[in-house]
Amino acid sequence: MPDYRRAWHPGGTWLFFTVNALQRGDNDLLIRHIGLLRNVVRDVRRSTPGWRVLRLLALPWLLLALNAAGASAATLAGGPMAGPATAARVGVWLMTDAPAQVQLEYWPHGQPDAARRSAPVAVSPERGHTARVDLDGLQAATRYAYRVLLDGTPVEHGEVPAFTTAPADPTAPRELVIATGSCNYVPDPPYAVTQGSFGAGFEIFDTIAARRPDVMLWLGDSIYYRDDDLAPADEAAARMHRRWAITRAFAPLQRLLRTGQHVAIWDDHDYGPDNSNRDFALKATALELFQDYWANPSYGLPNGGGTFARVPLGDVELFLLDDRYHRDDDAAADPTRTMLGAVQLEWLKGALRDSRATFKLVANGSRMLSDRPSPEQRGGEGWHNFPRERHAFLDWLAAERIDGVFFLSGDIHYTHLTERERPGTYPLTELTCSPLTSRVHPRPFPVREVPGTLVTQRNFCTLEFSGPAGARLLRIAAWNAAGTRLWQEEFPAARLRTPGARPPARDIDATRPTRASTRGDTR
């Protein structure tokens, strides 16, 4: 340590140590130096007659050190972003630009005097300065506001972030709005958008946030790894981390991240290279990064890696699938090839069988119900390239008479509904929603398209659940980046029920209404 008594004269060493610490970003060292300087001033005051002069000489250096410490403090670089909340708990993700101690202060909406603070969490470079802060002991069916504290200092936003906990009854009907979409391409800093840019239309994020969804469901490709992010192998992990950080720090994304709750699946571009599968050499790294940048409730099983998980939302339940970690090559000749893998497929069957939800939303990156455009054309990626696995699952689903199943997917850079008739039971429907900000597919090729639902512009979709027990309704709409509604379809719960099946006790309808639709309505 320097001798600060010698540092006070011109040419002394104290300023050198202060500037050196600032350049190194070493806040702890700066704080120690400031403390030592204060002690020296105190000691000199006691022992030196000319202490007032010496204090005046020391004051500029003390002010410089205090300013340096403030200039190098951590700031919030991304988020905060709440994950899916249970009745009593939620995890909140955030990212800073430097090491820090982070906390959340939270309170029931409208009751700031009842604010509580979470335990502090250290944010470090090892995880890209990301952190997940868990809040426990929450009240069911309650809206909470919250804010971030960095090293004890509150971070203020224009709008206070908020989330709503789930009802105490895990199958209770609730008014719920889920926004969804896929394929978000963010350019490299300085984030310039030029004519013909692959990624554009970033105002869509504020448009989604303005609708105040309870949940934002990201259907894959929420970032796009570039080829040079994945090589050379010894630098790939750092480059992949950087790709996530660049995307999450993107200013137009921040309002949406702070709105409601977020949950995600992945597809090829946020897993690895284009059309990647289980042979991707860096898939373990990709999984670790996915866990670092999302706040999903769980990821796979101990005996089956990946990102698949269940997310209950009252009488709506999400079944998040992983279509990459265990996937064989779509073009492989082996008839037993798999998209989901045996462990995940058995998990899905058990989860659907056990679920008591009125609406069971099965979300996957690749399309699940579409078919090849012709025997000669593969028609892009999808479960249609794994016909034996899909056929066996759909037969099982019909035999088990599982009601309320609805499919969601992304990937293909255009949006539409797919409907697949099934003899003796209700037809299966899939919403494919894409892209958010990536380039629109120039030559869409939907198969089994519901007429009037094809969208060939950047867009997002909403799923709105409403009505009391006995008259539950799912209303799906597609919206463009400016917030204009492009089409709307309605699915009463009774439409997703096996004919003759006894309806759930909470959902006994007096009648069996048919699907209603509205298209081109800009209200």
N, C-alpha and C positions, 0 to 999 in steps of 0.2 A: 504494500500500500504506500502511496506517496506521503511525504511529510508536508501537510498543508501549511504548517507555520512557515516553511520555506517557499510555498507556492504563491504567496500573496504579493510578492514583488514582481516587477516586470521581468519577463523571461522565465517566470516560475512554471511549474509543471501541472498545476491543477487543471487549467483549461485544456491541456493536452489530454488528460485522463477523461475529462467530460466529453470532449468531442470524439475521442476514440470509442467511448462507450456508446455514444449516439450512433456512430457509423456502424457499430456491431449490432445495434438494436438490442442492447443488453439493458433492459429496464431495471433489473435487480441491481446491477452494478451501479447504475446512475443513482438509484435510491440510497445505496450504501454510501456513495460519495457525498451526497447531499447531507445525509445524517452525520457523517464524520465532520463535514464543514461546519455544521451547526454546533457540534460539540467543541470544535476548536474555537469558534467565536465565543462560546460561553467561557471556555478556559482562559482565553486571552483577556476577556473582560475582567476576570477575577484577578489576574496576575500582572497585567500590563497597564500602566497609567494611560498610555495612548490608545486604549482600546476603541474609543469612538472613531478615530482615524482608520484603524485597521478594519473596523466593521464596515465603514464606508467603502474601503477598497475591496472587501470581500463581497459586498452586496451585488455588484453586477454579475459576478460569477455564479452566485446562488440563483439569481433570476434566470440566467442562461441555462443552468442545469434544470430548473423547474420547467422551463419552456421546452427543453429537449425531451424531458421525460414525457410531457404531454403530447409532443409531436410524434413520438414513437409508440403511443398507446394503441392497442388493438381497436379496430372498428368492425362493425357488422358487414360482412361481404355478401351474404346470401341468407334469405329467410327473414324471420323464423317461419317454419312450416310444420304444422301439426299433423301427426299421423292419425289413423282411425282411433276414435275414442271408444272405450267401453263405458259401462255405467259408472265406473269408479277410477279409471286411469286413462292417461293419454301420454304419448311420447312426442316430443317436439324437437325437430331437427333445426340446426343452424350452422352457419359457417362464418368464421372471422378471418381477418387478414394477418393475424399474428397470434402468438400464444396469449392466453387470457384465462381468467376464472369467470365462468358464465353461470348465471342463475336466471330463473324466471320468477317474476312476481305475478300472481294471478288472483282473480276474485270473481264471484258471481256477478253477472252483468248488472250494472247499476248499483253495485255495492262496493265501491273502492275502499271503504273503511274496513272491509272484511278481508283485505289482501293478505295473502300468505306468500312465503318465499320457498323455492325449492332448495335442496342441498346444492352447493357449488359443484361444478364439473370443470375439470381442467381441459382446455383445448390446446392441442399440441400439433407440431408439423407432421408427426408420424401418421396421422389420419387426415392430412390435408386441412388442418384447422377446422374440422367438422366435429360436431358433438350432438348427442341425443340426450335431452333432459326429460326424465320421466316425472310426471306429476301423479301422485297417488292420493287416495282418500277423497276423491271428488264425489259430488252429489249426482245421482242419476237424473237424466232428463233436464239438465241445467246448462244454460249458456254461460260460458266463462270468457272474460276478457283477460289478456295477459300482455306482458312486455318483457323485454330482455334487459338484463343488467350485465355489463361487461366490467369486471373488476370493481363491482359495486355501483357503477354509474349507469343510470337508466338510458336506454336507447329509445328515442321517441320517433314515431311514425305519424304520417298524416291521418291514417285510420288505425285504431287500436285493433290488433289481431284478436280473433275470437274463435271458439269452437263450442259445440254442443255435445254433451255426453249422451250415451245411449240410454234408453229406458231401462228401469230395473227389471221388468219382465222382458226376457230376451226375444220373445216372439210378438211383442206388442205392436200393433199398427202405429205408424208415425208418418207425419208429413215429411217427405224427404226429397231432396233434389240432388241428383248426381250429374255432374258435368263430365264429359269424357272426350277423348281424342287421342291421336297417335301421330308420330312422325314430326318431331320438332328439330329443325336444323338451324343452329345458331352459328353465324360466321365467326372467324377468328377476330380477336381484338385488332384494330379499333372497331370491330363490328360493322364495317362498312357494307352497305347494300347497293349493288350496282344493277344495271339493266340485265335481266336474265339470271340474277343470283338464284342459287338453288334454294336458299332460305330467305323468306321475306314475309311481309304481312304480320309483323309482330304486335300490331295493335289488337290482335285477336286475344291476347292474354288479358288486357284490360276489359275487353268485351265480356269474356267469361267471368272475370271477377265482379263485374257490374251486375251480373245475374245472381250473385251471392249464393252459389251452390253450397250445400252442406258438405259435399265430398267431391273432390276432383279425382277421377280414375284415369290414370295414364296407361294407355293400352300399348306401350312398347315404342321403341325408337325415340325415347325422350331426350337422348343425345345421339350424336353420330360420331363414332370413332372414325378418324381418318387413317389411311394406310400407314402414314408415318408415325401414328400414335402406337402402332403395334410392333414396331421394329426400330432399332435392333432389340433383341430379346432382353439384354441386360438393362435397357433404358425404358422398356415398354411400360412397366408398372408406374413409373413417375410420369410418363407421357399420358397414360390413361387417366391418372389422377388429375393431371392438368386439364384434360378435356372436360371432365366433370366440373372442375372448379370454374373454368371459363364459361360453361353453360349456366351454372347456378348463379354466377355473379352478374349475369346479363340483366341490365337495369329494367327493360320492359317486362321481365318475368316476376319481379319482386312483389308487386301488388297481388298477383294471383297466388303466389306461394304463401302469402300472409292471410289468404281468404279460406275459411273453412278447414277441412281436413283433406289429406292427400294420401293416396295409396297407388301402387304401381306394379305392373308386370314389365318384363322386358321382351324384346324381339332381337333380331340379328344385330342391329346397329348399336344398341347399347349393351350388347353381349360381346360382340367381336366384329369380324369383317362381314361383308355382304353374304347372306345365305349361309352363315356359319352354323355348325352343329356340334355334336358331342366331341368331335375330334379337335376342336379348337384348343391349342396348347396352353393358352392363358386363361382358361375358363375359371380356374380357382381364383385367380387375381380379379377377374371380372366380377365374380360373386362377392368377393370382399368389398370391392368398390361400390357395388350396388347396395350392399348393406350399410356402407358409410354414408351414402347420399339419400337414402330413403328411411322412413320410420314405420315400415310395415310391421305388423305384430309378430311375424315369424317368417322363417325361410326354410322350406323343405323339411326333411325328417333326418334323424340321426343316421338312418340306413339308406337315405336317398337325398343326395344334395340337390340344390337348386333353389328356386324362389317361390315355389307353390305354397299357398296358405289359404285359410278361411278367414273371412271378415264379416261377422254378424252385425247387422244394422237394423235391429228390430225385426220386423217380419220380412225384411229384405236381407239376403245373405249373398256375399261375393265369394266365389270360388276362383282364386287366382291361379292360373296354370303357368307352367314353365315349358315353353315349346322349343328350347334350345339345348339345355344342359344334357339331356338324354337322347336327343334326336339323331336318328340315322340320316344318311344322305337321301334327299327327296327322290333322286334319280336312281337309287340303288335297285338292283334286280331281285334282291332277297324278298320274297313275299311276306316274310315275318317282320319286316322292318317296322320301326316304331317311331312315333313323334314324341310321345310322352314318357315312355319307359314303363316297365311293369310295376315298379314301386309306386310311382305317381298315379298310374291308372287305377290301381287298387285303392289308393288313398282317396281318389276322387269318387269312386263308387261308394266307399264307406261313408264319406262326408255327405253325399247326396242322399243316401239311404237314411242317414241319421238326422238330417236337417228337418226342422219344423217350420221353416220359413215359407211364407206364401209365395214369394218370388225368389228363385234361385238363379242368380246371374253367374254364368260360367264364362270367365274372361281369358282369352288366349291371344297371343300375338298374331299368329297366322289364322286365316279363315278356317272354319270347322265344318260348315255345311255346304259350301260351294262345290261344284264339280268341274271337271275339265271342259273347256269350250268345245273340244272335239276329241276323238280317240287319238288323233295325231298331235294335239297340242296339250302340253302339260298344264298350261294355265297358271304359271307362277307357283309359289309355295302355298301349301295348305294341307289340311288333313285328307283331302282327296288323293294325295300322293301316297297315302298309307291306307289303302282301301280295306285290307283285312282287319287292321286295328279299329278303324272307324266303324265298319259294319258290325263287328262284335260288340262294340260299346253301344251303338244305337239299338241293337237287338236287346241288349241287357236293359237299357233304359225303358224300352217299351214293356218288357216282361216284368220289370219291377213296378210299373205303373207309378212312376215318380212324377208328380205334378209340379207346375210352376217353373219349369226349366226354360231359360232364355239365354242365348249365346251372344257374346260380345267379342269383337276382334278389331284389328287395325291393319297396318302393313302396306296396303296396296295403293295408297295415294288417291283414292276416291271413296265415296261413301255410298252405301245402299243397304237396304234390307234384303235378306235372303229368306225364303220360306221353303220348307221341305215337308211335304205331306207324308203322313204315316197311316197306313190302313188301321182302322179300329181305335185310333187314339188321336190326341190333339196334334196339329202340325207344329213342327219346331221352327223357330224364327231366330235369325242372327242379325244383329246390327254390326256392320263394319263401318268404322268411322275414321277417316283419314283424308288428307293430312292437315295438321295444325299449321305448320309454317314451311314444310318442305314443298318442293315443286309438285304440282298436280300431274298425275299420269296422263300422257298425251293421247293414249289409245286404250280407254277402259274396256274391260271384257267381262262384265258381270254375268254370272250364270245363276238361274233361279231367282232373278231379281224381282222384287215386288214393284210393279209398275209405279212410276212417279217418284221413286225414292233415290234415283241416281243423282249424286252431286259431284260436279267436276270443277270445284274451286276450293280454296282453303276454307276449312269449316271445323266446327265442333258440334257435339250432340248433347242433349240433356235427356235424362230419364227422371220423370217426376212421378212420385208415388203419393196417392192421396185417397181419401175416402175412409169411412169407418169400417170396422170389422163387418164382414158380410157384403161389402160393396167396394172392395179395394180395386184401384185402377192404376195401371201403368200408362203414362203418356210419354211418348218419345218424339223428339223434335230435332231437326237439323238446322243449324244457324250458320250464316256466313260471318266473315271476320268483322263486319260492321254491325252485326247484331240483328240482321234481317232473318226472319224465320223462313226457311225454304220448303219444309213440309212437316207434317205432324201425323202420327199414328197413335191410336189408342188400343190398349190391350186390357180389357177387364180380366180380373183374376180367373173368372170362370172360363175364359177362352183358353187358358193354359192348364186345363184339367181333363183327366181321362174321363171319357163319357161313362156314366154310371158309377163313377167313383164317389165315395162318401167325402164331401168337402171337409176341410178342417173346421173344428168347432168355432173358430173365430171368423170363418169366411163362408158362411152358409148364405148363398144368394137365392132370392125368390125366383129370379129369372136367369136366363143365360144370354146376355147381350152379345152382339156381334162386334167385330172390330170396326171402329170408325176412323176416318182419315180426313186430314185437311192438308192440302198441298198448295204451295204458292201463296199462302196467307201471310202477309207481312205484319200482322198485328203483334 
